[in-house]
């Protein structure tokens, strides 16, 4: 997120401090963000990914929103890499489309590459 924010806004971060406080690991644990939220944990509500229509994502259901235009949604390349990884824990979110066109996959930015470099 830091790298995307830098790329899109020009906001500056102390790169050495960010690197010292983070440790990206594509093979890391998958955190269940619904824990502690009984309704979400029992009846998960998944956001539709790569919908051809603009969607209003409500608390209980999703509905088409004709007053909005759906543009520029992408899936980050690390999501694809995590999904394709066959080692445990398997990453298979139910709302991730089975077929994702190449033009809908966001590549690493230069800022992300810089944050991923170690020992620099």
Secondary structure, DSSP 8 states (H G I E B T S, - for coil): -HHHHHHHH-----HHHHHHH----TTS----TTTT-HHHHHS-----SS-SS-EEE-SS-EEE-TTS------EEHHHHHHHH--SSS----TTS-S---GGGEE---HHHHHHH----
